[in-house]
Amino acid sequence: KTNPKLEVELHHGLSRHMTEEVISMKLDVAIVVNPVAHPDLVIKDILKDQITLWRTRGCENPDVLMIEPSLMQTQDLVRKLAKKGFIFKRTLTSPSLEVLAQLLTAGTGYALLPERVIRALAHEKFEKVPEAPAFQDRIAMIFKKEFTKTARGKAVVQALARIK
């Protein structure tokens, strides 16, 4: 409503790839997880999140761990789970957190997922696994300083700043 002529094209990918796209000026702005400081970028925090181990009550396969293996947070948590004595006989991988959440809903196993993904499903059977390690995520928008010198850039940054 506020900017009816503003056109938006969405791109999806790993945060490190989105950051590269903004730095190389292929994208104007991106929402990324755990942004890395760069002299060309402005970083504005939007949200916080937490990745941890989840299960459904009555999980039929407690020996299955479902993960998105390319995420650095996942790699860190898998190591920490092993150190804490969590043992899984099988690992199921997917590049889609949403697919993993749906498999979790079906009782396929345990899953390492962000709390925001879990809350989006609003499934009453989900529970955090006690004593499981967690990884705190910082979600931010990134852009080049020049981007906010245009009316379009200011409008986009203001709109993204309202995300909750």
Secondary structure as the mmCIF struct_conf table of DSSP 4:
data_model
#
loop_
_struct_conf.conf_type_id
_struct_conf.id
_struct_conf.beg_label_comp_id
_struct_conf.beg_label_asym_id
_struct_conf.beg_label_seq_id
_struct_conf.end_label_comp_id
_struct_conf.end_label_asym_id
_struct_conf.end_label_seq_id
TURN_TY1_P TURN_TY1_P1 PRO A 4 LYS A 5
HELX_RH_AL_P HELX_RH_AL_P1 SER A 15 ILE A 23
TURN_TY1_P TURN_TY1_P2 SER A 24 MET A 25
BEND BEND1 LYS A 26 LYS A 26
BEND BEND2 ASP A 28 ASP A 28
STRN STRN1 VAL A 29 VAL A 33
BEND BEND3 ASN A 34 ASN A 34
HELX_LH_PP_P HELX_LH_PP_P1 PRO A 35 ALA A 37
TURN_TY1_P TURN_TY1_P3 PRO A 39 ASP A 40
STRN STRN2 LEU A 41 THR A 56
TURN_TY1_P TURN_TY1_P4 ARG A 57 GLY A 58
BEND BEND4 GLU A 60 GLU A 60
TURN_TY1_P TURN_TY1_P5 PRO A 62 ASP A 63
STRN STRN3 VAL A 64 ILE A 67
TURN_TY1_P TURN_TY1_P6 PRO A 69 SER A 70
HELX_RH_AL_P HELX_RH_AL_P2 MET A 72 LYS A 83
TURN_TY1_P TURN_TY1_P7 LYS A 84 GLY A 85
BEND BEND5 LYS A 89 LYS A 89
STRN STRN4 ARG A 90 THR A 93
BEND BEND6 PRO A 95 PRO A 95
HELX_RH_AL_P HELX_RH_AL_P3 LEU A 97 THR A 105
TURN_TY1_P TURN_TY1_P8 ALA A 106 GLY A 107
STRN STRN5 TYR A 110 PRO A 114
HELX_RH_AL_P HELX_RH_AL_P4 GLU A 115 LEU A 121
TURN_TY1_P TURN_TY1_P9 ALA A 122 ALA A 122
TURN_TY1_P TURN_TY1_P10 GLU A 124 LYS A 125
STRN STRN6 PHE A 126 LYS A 128
HELX_LH_PP_P HELX_LH_PP_P2 VAL A 129 VAL A 129
TURN_TY1_P TURN_TY1_P11 PRO A 130 GLU A 131
STRN STRN7 ALA A 134 LYS A 144
HELX_RH_3T_P HELX_RH_3T_P1 LYS A 145 LYS A 149
BEND BEND7 THR A 150 THR A 150
HELX_RH_AL_P HELX_RH_AL_P5 ALA A 151 ALA A 161
TURN_TY1_P TURN_TY1_P12 ARG A 162 ARG A 162
#
